[in-house]
Amino acid sequence: LYPEGRVSEVQRRQMTTAGEANVHALAITGNFDDCQAMVKAMFAHEAFRQRVQLAAVNSINWARILAQIVYFVAAAAALGAPS
């Protein structure tokens, strides 16, 4: 989700030109806080989340995503996650 008219043209194109069938970028009327509230509501609705296998990435920057993966794996390991 992104607020229509509130992102740069480059950002809009990065979000809307993904060719994968399971990737969707939706422009909404509102601001970034409205987008955040909608995402939180969708994730809070357990039946919906499971039915559509909802997942989200909060960045289109692969370097940032990779760093987040490392962070979460390290945190899980520190908390005793199985190998």
Secondary structure, 3 states (H helix, E strand, C coil): CEECCCCCHHHHHHHHCCCCCCCCCCEECCCHHHHHHHHHHHHHCHHHHHHCCCCCCCCCCHHHHHHHHHHHHHHHHHCCCCC
